[in-house]
Amino acid sequence: MRKESGQVTSAKAVTSTDTDSDPILPAQLMPRCPACGQPEALVWVHGHGQCAHCHMNVMPCCDGAVCDPS
C-alpha cells in the first residue's frame, strides 16, 4: 500500500480494462484427452485431431462415413 497526497492506494484495487482478451479457462474446466487425461490440445494431422501429449487420435477424420458413388 502506498500513501500519495493524502490517499491510500492498493495494487489490488487496480483492475484491467482490457475487454478484448479471451477468457482463460482453469485447467479443471478444460476438456481432457480420453487417453492420457492431459488438458486437450488438438493437433490436426491429415484431417484428424491428435492429442498434443500422447498423439492418440481424438477426433477421427470420417467417423466411419460411407462414400455413396451415385
N, CA, C, O and CB atoms as a CASP TS submission, in Angstrom:
PFRMAT TS
TARGET T0000
AUTHOR 0000-0000-0000
METHOD Language model
MODEL 1
PARENT N/A
ATOM      1  N   MET     1       0.843  -1.175   0.000  1.00  0.00           N
ATOM      2  CA  MET     1       0.000   0.000   0.000  1.00  0.00           C
ATOM      3  C   MET     1       0.884   1.231   0.000  1.00  0.00           C
ATOM      4  O   MET     1       1.926   1.260   0.655  1.00  0.00           O
ATOM      5  CB  MET     1      -0.957   0.002   1.210  1.00  0.00           C
ATOM      6  N   ARG     2       0.467   2.239  -0.731  1.00  0.00           N
ATOM      7  CA  ARG     2       1.210   3.483  -0.791  1.00  0.00           C
ATOM      8  C   ARG     2       0.307   4.623  -0.377  1.00  0.00           C
ATOM      9  O   ARG     2      -0.914   4.557  -0.519  1.00  0.00           O
ATOM     10  CB  ARG     2       1.781   3.721  -2.196  1.00  0.00           C
ATOM     11  N   LYS     3       0.913   5.645   0.124  1.00  0.00           N
ATOM     12  CA  LYS     3       0.146   6.827   0.502  1.00  0.00           C
ATOM     13  C   LYS     3       0.645   7.980  -0.356  1.00  0.00           C
ATOM     14  O   LYS     3       1.802   8.386  -0.252  1.00  0.00           O
ATOM     15  CB  LYS     3       0.287   7.149   2.039  1.00  0.00           C
ATOM     16  N   GLU     4      -0.239   8.507  -1.211  1.00  0.00           N
ATOM     17  CA  GLU     4       0.121   9.605  -2.100  1.00  0.00           C
ATOM     18  C   GLU     4      -0.850  10.746  -1.886  1.00  0.00           C
ATOM     19  O   GLU     4      -2.058  10.575  -2.047  1.00  0.00           O
ATOM     20  CB  GLU     4       0.123   9.154  -3.580  1.00  0.00           C
ATOM     21  N   SER     5      -0.340  11.893  -1.532  1.00  0.00           N
ATOM     22  CA  SER     5      -1.127  13.125  -1.343  1.00  0.00           C
ATOM     23  C   SER     5      -2.404  12.883  -0.546  1.00  0.00           C
ATOM     24  O   SER     5      -3.487  13.315  -0.942  1.00  0.00           O
ATOM     25  CB  SER     5      -1.482  13.730  -2.694  1.00  0.00           C
ATOM     26  N   GLY     6      -2.266  12.191   0.577  1.00  0.00           N
ATOM     27  CA  GLY     6      -3.407  12.002   1.457  1.00  0.00           C
ATOM     28  C   GLY     6      -4.305  10.835   1.090  1.00  0.00           C
ATOM     29  O   GLY     6      -5.269  10.566   1.807  1.00  0.00           O
ATOM     30  N   GLN     7      -4.023  10.130  -0.005  1.00  0.00           N
ATOM     31  CA  GLN     7      -4.854   8.998  -0.409  1.00  0.00           C
ATOM     32  C   GLN     7      -4.056   7.709  -0.270  1.00  0.00           C
ATOM     33  O   GLN     7      -2.866   7.668  -0.580  1.00  0.00           O
ATOM     34  CB  GLN     7      -5.363   9.172  -1.863  1.00  0.00           C
ATOM     35  N   VAL     8      -4.700   6.692   0.183  1.00  0.00           N
ATOM     36  CA  VAL     8      -4.066   5.383   0.287  1.00  0.00           C
ATOM     37  C   VAL     8      -4.499   4.576  -0.923  1.00  0.00           C
ATOM     38  O   VAL     8      -5.693   4.436  -1.190  1.00  0.00           O
ATOM     39  CB  VAL     8      -4.444   4.654   1.629  1.00  0.00           C
ATOM     40  N   THR     9      -3.525   4.043  -1.660  1.00  0.00           N
ATOM     41  CA  THR     9      -3.836   3.228  -2.832  1.00  0.00           C
ATOM     42  C   THR     9      -3.307   1.826  -2.613  1.00  0.00           C
ATOM     43  O   THR     9      -2.324   1.623  -1.900  1.00  0.00           O
ATOM     44  CB  THR     9      -3.236   3.845  -4.122  1.00  0.00           C
ATOM     45  N   SER    10      -3.949   0.887  -3.214  1.00  0.00           N
ATOM     46  CA  SER    10      -3.547  -0.509  -3.099  1.00  0.00           C
ATOM     47  C   SER    10      -3.385  -1.082  -4.492  1.00  0.00           C
ATOM     48  O   SER    10      -4.188  -0.785  -5.377  1.00  0.00           O
ATOM     49  CB  SER    10      -4.577  -1.330  -2.277  1.00  0.00           C
ATOM     50  N   ALA    11      -2.368  -1.893  -4.704  1.00  0.00           N
ATOM     51  CA  ALA    11      -2.159  -2.520  -6.006  1.00  0.00           C
ATOM     52  C   ALA    11      -3.298  -3.470  -6.345  1.00  0.00           C
ATOM     53  O   ALA    11      -3.586  -3.689  -7.521  1.00  0.00           O
ATOM     54  CB  ALA    11      -0.827  -3.269  -6.031  1.00  0.00           C
ATOM     55  N   LYS    12      -3.953  -4.041  -5.334  1.00  0.00           N
ATOM     56  CA  LYS    12      -5.061  -4.962  -5.574  1.00  0.00           C
ATOM     57  C   LYS    12      -6.289  -4.244  -6.119  1.00  0.00           C
ATOM     58  O   LYS    12      -7.139  -4.872  -6.750  1.00  0.00           O
ATOM     59  CB  LYS    12      -5.420  -5.694  -4.294  1.00  0.00           C
ATOM     60  N   ALA    13      -6.396  -2.947  -5.886  1.00  0.00           N
ATOM     61  CA  ALA    13      -7.566  -2.198  -6.324  1.00  0.00           C
ATOM     62  C   ALA    13      -7.509  -1.865  -7.807  1.00  0.00           C
ATOM     63  O   ALA    13      -8.522  -1.475  -8.388  1.00  0.00           O
ATOM     64  CB  ALA    13      -7.700  -0.928  -5.519  1.00  0.00           C
ATOM     65  N   VAL    14      -6.350  -2.009  -8.427  1.00  0.00           N
ATOM     66  CA  VAL    14      -6.205  -1.694  -9.844  1.00  0.00           C
ATOM     67  C   VAL    14      -6.756  -2.855 -10.652  1.00  0.00           C
ATOM     68  O   VAL    14      -6.376  -4.006 -10.436  1.00  0.00           O
ATOM     69  CB  VAL    14      -4.719  -1.411 -10.214  1.00  0.00           C
ATOM     70  N   THR    15      -7.658  -2.552 -11.589  1.00  0.00           N
ATOM     71  CA  THR    15      -8.241  -3.595 -12.423  1.00  0.00           C
ATOM     72  C   THR    15      -7.941  -3.308 -13.877  1.00  0.00           C
ATOM     73  O   THR    15      -7.710  -2.161 -14.258  1.00  0.00           O
ATOM     74  CB  THR    15      -9.757  -3.703 -12.195  1.00  0.00           C
ATOM     75  N   SER    16      -7.945  -4.336 -14.677  1.00  0.00           N
ATOM     76  CA  SER    16      -7.688  -4.204 -16.100  1.00  0.00           C
ATOM     77  C   SER    16      -8.968  -3.813 -16.820  1.00  0.00           C
ATOM     78  O   SER    16     -10.054  -4.279 -16.479  1.00  0.00           O
ATOM     79  CB  SER    16      -7.119  -5.510 -16.676  1.00  0.00           C
ATOM     80  N   THR    17      -8.827  -2.953 -17.819  1.00  0.00           N
ATOM     81  CA  THR    17      -9.985  -2.555 -18.621  1.00  0.00           C
ATOM     82  C   THR    17      -9.944  -3.203 -19.994  1.00  0.00           C
ATOM     83  O   THR    17     -10.720  -2.832 -20.875  1.00  0.00           O
ATOM     84  CB  THR    17     -10.043  -1.035 -18.763  1.00  0.00           C
ATOM     85  N   ASP    18      -9.059  -4.158 -20.187  1.00  0.00           N
ATOM     86  CA  ASP    18      -8.932  -4.837 -21.471  1.00  0.00           C
ATOM     87  C   ASP    18     -10.069  -5.843 -21.617  1.00  0.00           C
ATOM     88  O   ASP    18     -10.056  -6.895 -20.978  1.00  0.00           O
ATOM     89  CB  ASP    18      -7.549  -5.540 -21.598  1.00  0.00           C
ATOM     90  N   THR    19     -11.056  -5.518 -22.461  1.00  0.00           N
ATOM     91  CA  THR    19     -12.206  -6.409 -22.647  1.00  0.00           C
ATOM     92  C   THR    19     -12.086  -7.236 -23.912  1.00  0.00           C
ATOM     93  O   THR    19     -12.962  -8.054 -24.190  1.00  0.00           O
ATOM     94  CB  THR    19     -13.492  -5.606 -22.685  1.00  0.00           C
ATOM     95  N   ASP    20     -11.011  -7.044 -24.699  1.00  0.00           N
ATOM     96  CA  ASP    20     -10.849  -7.778 -25.944  1.00  0.00           C
ATOM     97  C   ASP    20     -10.170  -9.129 -25.760  1.00  0.00           C
ATOM     98  O   ASP    20     -10.165  -9.939 -26.687  1.00  0.00           O
ATOM     99  CB  ASP    20     -10.066  -6.955 -26.914  1.00  0.00           C
ATOM    100  N   SER    21      -9.602  -9.390 -24.598  1.00  0.00           N
ATOM    101  CA  SER    21      -8.885 -10.643 -24.398  1.00  0.00           C
ATOM    102  C   SER    21      -9.875 -11.781 -24.158  1.00  0.00           C
ATOM    103  O   SER    21     -10.952 -11.582 -23.597  1.00  0.00           O
ATOM    104  CB  SER    21      -7.901 -10.522 -23.216  1.00  0.00           C
ATOM    105  N   ASP    22      -9.484 -12.977 -24.596  1.00  0.00           N
ATOM    106  CA  ASP    22     -10.313 -14.164 -24.401  1.00  0.00           C
ATOM    107  C   ASP    22     -10.177 -14.639 -22.963  1.00  0.00           C
ATOM    108  O   ASP    22      -9.090 -14.566 -22.390  1.00  0.00           O
ATOM    109  CB  ASP    22      -9.917 -15.291 -25.392  1.00  0.00           C
ATOM    110  N   PRO    23     -11.265 -15.125 -22.372  1.00  0.00           N
ATOM    111  CA  PRO    23     -11.151 -15.654 -21.015  1.00  0.00           C
ATOM    112  C   PRO    23     -10.336 -16.943 -21.031  1.00  0.00           C
ATOM    113  O   PRO    23     -10.439 -17.733 -21.969  1.00  0.00           O
ATOM    114  CB  PRO    23     -12.551 -15.903 -20.402  1.00  0.00           C
ATOM    115  N   ILE    24      -9.543 -17.150 -20.013  1.00  0.00           N
ATOM    116  CA  ILE    24      -8.729 -18.357 -19.899  1.00  0.00           C
ATOM    117  C   ILE    24      -9.425 -19.291 -18.919  1.00  0.00           C
ATOM    118  O   ILE    24      -9.691 -18.925 -17.774  1.00  0.00           O
ATOM    119  CB  ILE    24      -7.265 -18.027 -19.432  1.00  0.00           C
ATOM    120  N   LEU    25      -9.713 -20.496 -19.384  1.00  0.00           N
ATOM    121  CA  LEU    25     -10.389 -21.473 -18.535  1.00  0.00           C
ATOM    122  C   LEU    25      -9.400 -22.108 -17.571  1.00  0.00           C
ATOM    123  O   LEU    25      -8.266 -22.400 -17.951  1.00  0.00           O
ATOM    124  CB  LEU    25     -11.073 -22.554 -19.387  1.00  0.00           C
ATOM    125  N   PRO    26      -9.812 -22.324 -16.335  1.00  0.00           N
ATOM    126  CA  PRO    26      -8.956 -23.076 -15.413  1.00  0.00           C
ATOM    127  C   PRO    26      -8.771 -24.499 -15.929  1.00  0.00           C
ATOM    128  O   PRO    26      -9.634 -25.022 -16.633  1.00  0.00           O
ATOM    129  CB  PRO    26      -9.560 -23.091 -13.983  1.00  0.00           C
ATOM    130  N   ALA    27      -7.666 -25.115 -15.586  1.00  0.00           N
ATOM    131  CA  ALA    27      -7.356 -26.464 -16.075  1.00  0.00           C
ATOM    132  C   ALA    27      -8.435 -27.472 -15.695  1.00  0.00           C
ATOM    133  O   ALA    27      -8.628 -28.452 -16.415  1.00  0.00           O
ATOM    134  CB  ALA    27      -6.012 -26.924 -15.528  1.00  0.00           C
ATOM    135  N   GLN    28      -9.149 -27.261 -14.577  1.00  0.00           N
ATOM    136  CA  GLN    28     -10.184 -28.198 -14.149  1.00  0.00           C
ATOM    137  C   GLN    28     -11.385 -28.174 -15.090  1.00  0.00           C
ATOM    138  O   GLN    28     -12.105 -29.169 -15.174  1.00  0.00           O
ATOM    139  CB  GLN    28     -10.630 -27.876 -12.728  1.00  0.00           C
ATOM    140  N   LEU    29     -11.627 -27.066 -15.801  1.00  0.00           N
ATOM    141  CA  LEU    29     -12.799 -26.944 -16.665  1.00  0.00           C
ATOM    142  C   LEU    29     -12.498 -27.255 -18.124  1.00  0.00           C
ATOM    143  O   LEU    29     -13.421 -27.376 -18.928  1.00  0.00           O
ATOM    144  CB  LEU    29     -13.368 -25.560 -16.558  1.00  0.00           C
ATOM    145  N   MET    30     -11.229 -27.386 -18.479  1.00  0.00           N
ATOM    146  CA  MET    30     -10.864 -27.646 -19.870  1.00  0.00           C
ATOM    147  C   MET    30     -11.180 -29.089 -20.238  1.00  0.00           C
ATOM    148  O   MET    30     -11.068 -29.979 -19.395  1.00  0.00           O
ATOM    149  CB  MET    30      -9.372 -27.348 -20.105  1.00  0.00           C
ATOM    150  N   PRO    31     -11.577 -29.335 -21.498  1.00  0.00           N
ATOM    151  CA  PRO    31     -11.765 -30.723 -21.934  1.00  0.00           C
ATOM    152  C   PRO    31     -10.439 -31.474 -21.837  1.00  0.00           C
ATOM    153  O   PRO    31      -9.373 -30.886 -22.017  1.00  0.00           O
ATOM    154  CB  PRO    31     -12.320 -30.779 -23.389  1.00  0.00           C
ATOM    155  N   ARG    32     -10.509 -32.764 -21.554  1.00  0.00           N
ATOM    156  CA  ARG    32      -9.294 -33.560 -21.373  1.00  0.00           C
ATOM    157  C   ARG    32      -9.245 -34.695 -22.388  1.00  0.00           C
ATOM    158  O   ARG    32     -10.276 -35.186 -22.846  1.00  0.00           O
ATOM    159  CB  ARG    32      -9.221 -34.122 -19.942  1.00  0.00           C
ATOM    160  N   CYS    33      -8.044 -35.095 -22.724  1.00  0.00           N
ATOM    161  CA  CYS    33      -7.832 -36.224 -23.631  1.00  0.00           C
ATOM    162  C   CYS    33      -8.350 -37.490 -22.950  1.00  0.00           C
ATOM    163  O   CYS    33      -8.006 -37.741 -21.795  1.00  0.00           O
ATOM    164  CB  CYS    33      -6.314 -36.371 -24.017  1.00  0.00           C
ATOM    165  N   PRO    34      -9.170 -38.296 -23.637  1.00  0.00           N
ATOM    166  CA  PRO    34      -9.684 -39.517 -23.016  1.00  0.00           C
ATOM    167  C   PRO    34      -8.602 -40.576 -22.790  1.00  0.00           C
ATOM    168  O   PRO    34      -8.791 -41.475 -21.970  1.00  0.00           O
ATOM    169  CB  PRO    34     -10.784 -40.097 -23.873  1.00  0.00           C
ATOM    170  N   ALA    35      -7.482 -40.489 -23.494  1.00  0.00           N
ATOM    171  CA  ALA    35      -6.424 -41.493 -23.352  1.00  0.00           C
ATOM    172  C   ALA    35      -5.448 -41.173 -22.225  1.00  0.00           C
ATOM    173  O   ALA    35      -5.149 -42.038 -21.401  1.00  0.00           O
ATOM    174  CB  ALA    35      -5.664 -41.622 -24.648  1.00  0.00           C
ATOM    175  N   CYS    36      -4.941 -39.922 -22.180  1.00  0.00           N
ATOM    176  CA  CYS    36      -3.899 -39.607 -21.193  1.00  0.00           C
ATOM    177  C   CYS    36      -4.370 -38.670 -20.084  1.00  0.00           C
ATOM    178  O   CYS    36      -3.685 -38.541 -19.069  1.00  0.00           O
ATOM    179  CB  CYS    36      -2.717 -38.992 -21.887  1.00  0.00           C
ATOM    180  N   GLY    37      -5.517 -38.013 -20.246  1.00  0.00           N
ATOM    181  CA  GLY    37      -6.059 -37.149 -19.208  1.00  0.00           C
ATOM    182  C   GLY    37      -5.486 -35.747 -19.172  1.00  0.00           C
ATOM    183  O   GLY    37      -5.886 -34.946 -18.327  1.00  0.00           O
ATOM    184  N   GLN    38      -4.565 -35.428 -20.059  1.00  0.00           N
ATOM    185  CA  GLN    38      -3.996 -34.079 -20.103  1.00  0.00           C
ATOM    186  C   GLN    38      -5.035 -33.108 -20.669  1.00  0.00           C
ATOM    187  O   GLN    38      -5.912 -33.525 -21.425  1.00  0.00           O
ATOM    188  CB  GLN    38      -2.691 -34.051 -20.959  1.00  0.00           C
ATOM    189  N   PRO    39      -4.950 -31.804 -20.311  1.00  0.00           N
ATOM    190  CA  PRO    39      -5.861 -30.830 -20.928  1.00  0.00           C
ATOM    191  C   PRO    39      -5.752 -30.922 -22.447  1.00  0.00           C
ATOM    192  O   PRO    39      -4.657 -30.981 -23.006  1.00  0.00           O
ATOM    193  CB  PRO    39      -5.541 -29.382 -20.444  1.00  0.00           C
ATOM    194  N   GLU    40      -6.906 -30.934 -23.095  1.00  0.00           N
ATOM    195  CA  GLU    40      -6.960 -31.190 -24.530  1.00  0.00           C
ATOM    196  C   GLU    40      -6.297 -30.080 -25.328  1.00  0.00           C
ATOM    197  O   GLU    40      -6.683 -28.915 -25.238  1.00  0.00           O
ATOM    198  CB  GLU    40      -8.396 -31.355 -24.977  1.00  0.00           C
ATOM    199  N   ALA    41      -5.302 -30.456 -26.102  1.00  0.00           N
ATOM    200  CA  ALA    41      -4.640 -29.564 -27.045  1.00  0.00           C
ATOM    201  C   ALA    41      -4.543 -30.348 -28.344  1.00  0.00           C
ATOM    202  O   ALA    41      -3.654 -31.185 -28.504  1.00  0.00           O
ATOM    203  CB  ALA    41      -3.211 -29.081 -26.526  1.00  0.00           C
ATOM    204  N   LEU    42      -5.459 -30.078 -29.273  1.00  0.00           N
ATOM    205  CA  LEU    42      -5.511 -30.856 -30.503  1.00  0.00           C
ATOM    206  C   LEU    42      -4.520 -30.344 -31.530  1.00  0.00           C
ATOM    207  O   LEU    42      -4.331 -29.139 -31.698  1.00  0.00           O
ATOM    208  CB  LEU    42      -6.909 -30.834 -31.080  1.00  0.00           C
ATOM    209  N   VAL    43      -3.890 -31.298 -32.217  1.00  0.00           N
ATOM    210  CA  VAL    43      -3.028 -31.016 -33.351  1.00  0.00           C
ATOM    211  C   VAL    43      -3.685 -31.720 -34.529  1.00  0.00           C
ATOM    212  O   VAL    43      -3.939 -32.923 -34.475  1.00  0.00           O
ATOM    213  CB  VAL    43      -1.524 -31.501 -33.113  1.00  0.00           C
ATOM    214  N   TRP    44      -3.962 -30.968 -35.602  1.00  0.00           N
ATOM    215  CA  TRP    44      -4.651 -31.548 -36.756  1.00  0.00           C
ATOM    216  C   TRP    44      -3.627 -32.122 -37.724  1.00  0.00           C
ATOM    217  O   TRP    44      -2.755 -31.406 -38.217  1.00  0.00           O
ATOM    218  CB  TRP    44      -5.539 -30.490 -37.465  1.00  0.00           C
ATOM    219  N   VAL    45      -3.743 -33.452 -37.999  1.00  0.00           N
ATOM    220  CA  VAL    45      -2.818 -34.159 -38.874  1.00  0.00           C
ATOM    221  C   VAL    45      -3.633 -34.955 -39.885  1.00  0.00           C
ATOM    222  O   VAL    45      -4.402 -35.835 -39.500  1.00  0.00           O
ATOM    223  CB  VAL    45      -1.862 -35.091 -38.060  1.00  0.00           C
ATOM    224  N   HIS    46      -3.476 -34.661 -41.162  1.00  0.00           N
ATOM    225  CA  HIS    46      -4.146 -35.392 -42.242  1.00  0.00           C
ATOM    226  C   HIS    46      -5.650 -35.519 -42.021  1.00  0.00           C
ATOM    227  O   HIS    46      -6.221 -36.567 -42.322  1.00  0.00           O
ATOM    228  CB  HIS    46      -3.540 -36.770 -42.384  1.00  0.00           C
ATOM    229  N   GLY    47      -6.298 -34.495 -41.512  1.00  0.00           N
ATOM    230  CA  GLY    47      -7.746 -34.482 -41.369  1.00  0.00           C
ATOM    231  C   GLY    47      -8.287 -35.002 -40.049  1.00  0.00           C
ATOM    232  O   GLY    47      -9.500 -34.978 -39.843  1.00  0.00           O
ATOM    233  N   HIS    48      -7.441 -35.465 -39.157  1.00  0.00           N
ATOM    234  CA  HIS    48      -7.935 -35.906 -37.848  1.00  0.00           C
ATOM    235  C   HIS    48      -7.166 -35.196 -36.740  1.00  0.00           C
ATOM    236  O   HIS    48      -6.022 -34.779 -36.919  1.00  0.00           O
ATOM    237  CB  HIS    48      -7.806 -37.445 -37.696  1.00  0.00           C
ATOM    238  N   GLY    49      -7.827 -35.071 -35.589  1.00  0.00           N
ATOM    239  CA  GLY    49      -7.215 -34.381 -34.456  1.00  0.00           C
ATOM    240  C   GLY    49      -6.496 -35.343 -33.532  1.00  0.00           C
ATOM    241  O   GLY    49      -7.063 -36.356 -33.120  1.00  0.00           O
ATOM    242  N   GLN    50      -5.246 -35.032 -33.203  1.00  0.00           N
ATOM    243  CA  GLN    50      -4.462 -35.843 -32.277  1.00  0.00           C
ATOM    244  C   GLN    50      -4.195 -35.054 -31.008  1.00  0.00           C
ATOM    245  O   GLN    50      -4.089 -33.828 -31.045  1.00  0.00           O
ATOM    246  CB  GLN    50      -3.135 -36.295 -32.923  1.00  0.00           C
ATOM    247  N   CYS    51      -4.085 -35.755 -29.884  1.00  0.00           N
ATOM    248  CA  CYS    51      -3.672 -35.141 -28.628  1.00  0.00           C
ATOM    249  C   CYS    51      -2.216 -34.713 -28.775  1.00  0.00           C
ATOM    250  O   CYS    51      -1.389 -35.486 -29.259  1.00  0.00           O
ATOM    251  CB  CYS    51      -3.859 -36.125 -27.417  1.00  0.00           C
ATOM    252  N   ALA    52      -1.898 -33.497 -28.364  1.00  0.00           N
ATOM    253  CA  ALA    52      -0.532 -32.991 -28.474  1.00  0.00           C
ATOM    254  C   ALA    52       0.414 -33.698 -27.506  1.00  0.00           C
ATOM    255  O   ALA    52       1.630 -33.641 -27.691  1.00  0.00           O
ATOM    256  CB  ALA    52      -0.507 -31.490 -28.219  1.00  0.00           C
ATOM    257  N   HIS    53      -0.118 -34.364 -26.477  1.00  0.00           N
ATOM    258  CA  HIS    53       0.732 -35.009 -25.472  1.00  0.00           C
ATOM    259  C   HIS    53       1.018 -36.473 -25.803  1.00  0.00           C
ATOM    260  O   HIS    53       2.175 -36.893 -25.809  1.00  0.00           O
ATOM    261  CB  HIS    53       0.080 -34.915 -24.105  1.00  0.00           C
ATOM    262  N   CYS    54      -0.040 -37.255 -26.080  1.00  0.00           N
ATOM    263  CA  CYS    54       0.153 -38.696 -26.294  1.00  0.00           C
ATOM    264  C   CYS    54      -0.020 -39.110 -27.758  1.00  0.00           C
ATOM    265  O   CYS    54       0.205 -40.274 -28.088  1.00  0.00           O
ATOM    266  CB  CYS    54      -0.821 -39.476 -25.431  1.00  0.00           C
ATOM    267  N   HIS    55      -0.409 -38.204 -28.628  1.00  0.00           N
ATOM    268  CA  HIS    55      -0.588 -38.427 -30.071  1.00  0.00           C
ATOM    269  C   HIS    55      -1.690 -39.427 -30.400  1.00  0.00           C
ATOM    270  O   HIS    55      -1.686 -40.011 -31.484  1.00  0.00           O
ATOM    271  CB  HIS    55       0.704 -38.905 -30.675  1.00  0.00           C
ATOM    272  N   MET    56      -2.629 -39.634 -29.488  1.00  0.00           N
ATOM    273  CA  MET    56      -3.781 -40.509 -29.729  1.00  0.00           C
ATOM    274  C   MET    56      -4.773 -39.772 -30.622  1.00  0.00           C
ATOM    275  O   MET    56      -4.967 -38.568 -30.457  1.00  0.00           O
ATOM    276  CB  MET    56      -4.457 -40.943 -28.383  1.00  0.00           C
ATOM    277  N   ASN    57      -5.413 -40.478 -31.573  1.00  0.00           N
ATOM    278  CA  ASN    57      -6.445 -39.867 -32.409  1.00  0.00           C
ATOM    279  C   ASN    57      -7.670 -39.586 -31.551  1.00  0.00           C
ATOM    280  O   ASN    57      -8.333 -40.514 -31.086  1.00  0.00           O
ATOM    281  CB  ASN    57      -6.811 -40.784 -33.616  1.00  0.00           C
ATOM    282  N   VAL    58      -7.968 -38.319 -31.342  1.00  0.00           N
ATOM    283  CA  VAL    58      -9.094 -37.912 -30.511  1.00  0.00           C
ATOM    284  C   VAL    58     -10.295 -37.560 -31.381  1.00  0.00           C
ATOM    285  O   VAL    58     -11.435 -37.814 -30.992  1.00  0.00           O
ATOM    286  CB  VAL    58      -8.708 -36.719 -29.622  1.00  0.00           C
ATOM    287  N   MET    59     -10.055 -36.982 -32.544  1.00  0.00           N
ATOM    288  CA  MET    59     -11.121 -36.591 -33.474  1.00  0.00           C
ATOM    289  C   MET    59     -10.875 -37.301 -34.802  1.00  0.00           C
ATOM    290  O   MET    59     -10.080 -36.820 -35.609  1.00  0.00           O
ATOM    291  CB  MET    59     -11.172 -35.028 -33.670  1.00  0.00           C
ATOM    292  N   PRO    60     -11.546 -38.451 -35.053  1.00  0.00           N
ATOM    293  CA  PRO    60     -11.347 -39.168 -36.314  1.00  0.00           C
ATOM    294  C   PRO    60     -11.767 -38.316 -37.505  1.00  0.00           C
ATOM    295  O   PRO    60     -12.585 -37.405 -37.374  1.00  0.00           O
ATOM    296  CB  PRO    60     -12.131 -40.482 -36.309  1.00  0.00           C
ATOM    297  N   CYS    61     -11.202 -38.621 -38.656  1.00  0.00           N
ATOM    298  CA  CYS    61     -11.474 -37.801 -39.833  1.00  0.00           C
ATOM    299  C   CYS    61     -12.858 -38.053 -40.420  1.00  0.00           C
ATOM    300  O   CYS    61     -13.458 -37.121 -40.954  1.00  0.00           O
ATOM    301  CB  CYS    61     -10.427 -38.055 -40.885  1.00  0.00           C
ATOM    302  N   CYS    62     -13.389 -39.270 -40.345  1.00  0.00           N
ATOM    303  CA  CYS    62     -14.669 -39.524 -41.007  1.00  0.00           C
ATOM    304  C   CYS    62     -15.704 -40.208 -40.117  1.00  0.00           C
ATOM    305  O   CYS    62     -16.873 -40.258 -40.499  1.00  0.00           O
ATOM    306  CB  CYS    62     -14.441 -40.361 -42.220  1.00  0.00           C
ATOM    307  N   ASP    63     -15.344 -40.724 -38.984  1.00  0.00           N
ATOM    308  CA  ASP    63     -16.260 -41.425 -38.074  1.00  0.00           C
ATOM    309  C   ASP    63     -16.996 -42.579 -38.750  1.00  0.00           C
ATOM    310  O   ASP    63     -18.132 -42.878 -38.381  1.00  0.00           O
ATOM    311  CB  ASP    63     -17.271 -40.449 -37.507  1.00  0.00           C
ATOM    312  N   GLY    64     -16.374 -43.231 -39.731  1.00  0.00           N
ATOM    313  CA  GLY    64     -16.978 -44.391 -40.377  1.00  0.00           C
ATOM    314  C   GLY    64     -17.977 -44.066 -41.471  1.00  0.00           C
ATOM    315  O   GLY    64     -18.772 -44.928 -41.846  1.00  0.00           O
ATOM    316  N   ALA    65     -17.960 -42.857 -41.988  1.00  0.00           N
ATOM    317  CA  ALA    65     -18.877 -42.481 -43.065  1.00  0.00           C
ATOM    318  C   ALA    65     -18.581 -43.317 -44.308  1.00  0.00           C
ATOM    319  O   ALA    65     -17.428 -43.655 -44.578  1.00  0.00           O
ATOM    320  CB  ALA    65     -18.761 -40.965 -43.385  1.00  0.00           C
ATOM    321  N   VAL    66     -19.631 -43.647 -45.063  1.00  0.00           N
ATOM    322  CA  VAL    66     -19.502 -44.455 -46.268  1.00  0.00           C
ATOM    323  C   VAL    66     -19.705 -43.564 -47.483  1.00  0.00           C
ATOM    324  O   VAL    66     -20.619 -42.741 -47.517  1.00  0.00           O
ATOM    325  CB  VAL    66     -20.518 -45.630 -46.268  1.00  0.00           C
ATOM    326  N   CYS    67     -18.849 -43.734 -48.472  1.00  0.00           N
ATOM    327  CA  CYS    67     -18.952 -42.955 -49.706  1.00  0.00           C
ATOM    328  C   CYS    67     -20.096 -43.503 -50.557  1.00  0.00           C
ATOM    329  O   CYS    67     -20.184 -44.711 -50.778  1.00  0.00           O
ATOM    330  CB  CYS    67     -17.612 -42.988 -50.499  1.00  0.00           C
ATOM    331  N   ASP    68     -20.960 -42.630 -51.027  1.00  0.00           N
ATOM    332  CA  ASP    68     -22.067 -43.015 -51.901  1.00  0.00           C
ATOM    333  C   ASP    68     -21.724 -42.553 -53.314  1.00  0.00           C
ATOM    334  O   ASP    68     -21.846 -41.364 -53.608  1.00  0.00           O
ATOM    335  CB  ASP    68     -23.433 -42.398 -51.413  1.00  0.00           C
ATOM    336  N   PRO    69     -21.294 -43.467 -54.205  1.00  0.00           N
ATOM    337  CA  PRO    69     -20.843 -43.068 -55.545  1.00  0.00           C
ATOM    338  C   PRO    69     -21.964 -42.565 -56.460  1.00  0.00           C
ATOM    339  O   PRO    69     -21.668 -41.937 -57.477  1.00  0.00           O
ATOM    340  CB  PRO    69     -20.162 -44.229 -56.204  1.00  0.00           C
ATOM    341  N   SER    70     -23.222 -42.813 -56.143  1.00  0.00           N
ATOM    342  CA  SER    70     -24.298 -42.388 -57.053  1.00  0.00           C
ATOM    343  C   SER    70     -24.727 -40.969 -56.862  1.00  0.00           C
ATOM    344  O   SER    70     -25.620 -40.494 -57.563  1.00  0.00           O
ATOM    345  CB  SER    70     -25.477 -43.262 -56.889  1.00  0.00           C
TER
END
